[in-house]
Amino acid sequence: MVNEQIRSWGVEIFRIRVKQTEIPISMREAMVRESETERVRVAVIMEAEGRRQATLIQAEGEDQAADRLLRAARTIVEEPSGLQLRYLQAMQDMTSGKSTTPR
Protein backbone atom coordinates (compact mmCIF):
# COMPACT_ATOMS: atom_id res chain seq x y z
CA MET A 1 0.00 0.00 0.00
CA VAL A 2 2.78 2.44 0.86
CA ASN A 3 4.79 1.31 -2.18
CA GLU A 4 1.92 2.22 -4.47
CA GLN A 5 1.87 5.77 -3.14
CA ILE A 6 5.63 6.42 -3.44
CA ARG A 7 6.47 4.41 -6.57
CA SER A 8 6.15 7.54 -8.71
CA TRP A 9 9.04 9.03 -6.68
CA GLY A 10 11.30 6.19 -7.72
CA VAL A 11 11.47 4.77 -4.17
CA GLU A 12 10.58 1.24 -3.13
CA ILE A 13 10.08 0.07 0.46
CA PHE A 14 11.18 -3.46 1.34
CA ARG A 15 10.55 -3.51 5.06
CA ILE A 16 8.67 -1.49 7.65
CA ARG A 17 9.51 -1.74 11.31
CA VAL A 18 6.82 -0.88 13.86
CA LYS A 19 8.30 0.29 17.15
CA GLN A 20 5.29 1.24 19.22
CA THR A 21 2.45 -1.26 19.31
CA GLU A 22 0.51 0.07 22.28
CA ILE A 23 -3.17 0.48 21.49
CA PRO A 24 -4.64 3.82 22.58
CA ILE A 25 -7.02 3.69 25.55
CA SER A 26 -9.97 4.93 23.49
CA MET A 27 -9.45 2.11 20.98
CA ARG A 28 -9.13 -0.48 23.78
CA GLU A 29 -12.37 0.78 25.31
CA ALA A 30 -14.09 0.55 21.93
CA MET A 31 -12.83 -3.03 21.52
CA VAL A 32 -14.14 -3.94 24.99
CA ARG A 33 -17.55 -2.44 24.17
CA GLU A 34 -17.66 -4.31 20.88
CA SER A 35 -16.76 -7.65 22.48
CA GLU A 36 -19.35 -7.12 25.24
CA THR A 37 -21.99 -6.34 22.63
CA GLU A 38 -21.09 -9.54 20.79
CA ARG A 39 -21.31 -11.59 24.01
CA VAL A 40 -24.77 -10.18 24.71
CA ARG A 41 -25.88 -10.86 21.13
CA VAL A 42 -24.71 -14.49 21.34
CA ALA A 43 -26.39 -14.93 24.75
CA VAL A 44 -29.70 -13.64 23.37
CA ILE A 45 -29.46 -16.01 20.40
CA MET A 46 -28.61 -18.98 22.63
CA GLU A 47 -31.52 -18.21 24.98
CA ALA A 48 -33.95 -17.97 22.07
CA GLU A 49 -32.62 -21.25 20.66
CA GLY A 50 -33.10 -22.91 24.06
CA ARG A 51 -36.71 -21.73 24.24
CA ARG A 52 -37.31 -22.97 20.69
CA GLN A 53 -35.85 -26.40 21.54
CA ALA A 54 -37.97 -26.62 24.72
CA THR A 55 -41.09 -25.80 22.71
CA LEU A 56 -40.25 -28.47 20.15
CA ILE A 57 -39.64 -31.09 22.85
CA GLN A 58 -42.92 -30.22 24.56
CA ALA A 59 -44.82 -30.43 21.26
CA GLU A 60 -43.22 -33.80 20.54
CA GLY A 61 -44.31 -35.10 23.94
CA GLU A 62 -47.86 -33.88 23.42
CA ASP A 63 -47.94 -35.51 20.00
CA GLN A 64 -46.78 -38.84 21.49
CA ALA A 65 -49.37 -38.60 24.28
CA ALA A 66 -52.11 -37.95 21.72
CA ASP A 67 -50.98 -41.00 19.70
CA ARG A 68 -51.11 -43.19 22.81
CA LEU A 69 -54.57 -41.93 23.73
CA LEU A 70 -55.75 -42.65 20.19
CA ARG A 71 -54.36 -46.19 20.36
CA ALA A 72 -56.02 -46.71 23.74
CA ALA A 73 -59.36 -45.46 22.41
CA ARG A 74 -59.12 -47.80 19.42
CA THR A 75 -58.30 -50.71 21.70
CA ILE A 76 -61.34 -49.95 23.87
CA VAL A 77 -63.59 -49.73 20.79
CA GLU A 78 -62.25 -53.05 19.49
CA GLU A 79 -62.41 -54.75 22.92
CA PRO A 80 -65.24 -53.37 25.07
CA SER A 81 -64.09 -55.57 27.95
CA GLY A 82 -60.87 -53.50 27.93
CA LEU A 83 -62.81 -50.50 29.26
CA GLN A 84 -64.19 -52.60 32.12
CA LEU A 85 -60.68 -53.87 32.93
CA ARG A 86 -59.32 -50.30 32.89
CA TYR A 87 -62.15 -49.22 35.21
CA LEU A 88 -61.34 -52.03 37.65
CA GLN A 89 -57.64 -51.17 37.52
CA ALA A 90 -58.43 -47.49 38.27
CA MET A 91 -60.59 -48.58 41.23
CA GLN A 92 -57.76 -50.76 42.54
CA ASP A 93 -55.26 -47.89 42.15
CA MET A 94 -57.55 -45.52 44.07
CA THR A 95 -57.98 -47.95 46.96
CA SER A 96 -54.25 -48.63 47.19
CA GLY A 97 -53.33 -44.92 47.14
CA LYS A 98 -51.80 -44.97 43.64
CA SER A 99 -54.33 -42.56 42.18
CA THR A 100 -52.87 -40.29 39.52
CA THR A 101 -55.64 -37.69 39.73
CA PRO A 102 -55.00 -34.48 41.71
CA ARG A 103 -56.63 -34.22 45.12
Contacts in CASP RR format, 6 or more apart in sequence:
PFRMAT RR
TARGET T0000
AUTHOR 0000-0000-0000
METHOD contacts of the structure
MODEL  1
MVNEQIRSWGVEIFRIRVKQTEIPISMREAMVRESETERVRVAVIMEAEG
RRQATLIQAEGEDQAADRLLRAARTIVEEPSGLQLRYLQAMQDMTSGKST
TPR
2 13 0 8 1.000
2 16 0 8 1.000
3 12 0 8 1.000
3 13 0 8 1.000
6 12 0 8 1.000
6 13 0 8 1.000
23 31 0 8 1.000
75 82 0 8 1.000
76 82 0 8 1.000
76 83 0 8 1.000
76 86 0 8 1.000
93 99 0 8 1.000
93 100 0 8 1.000
END
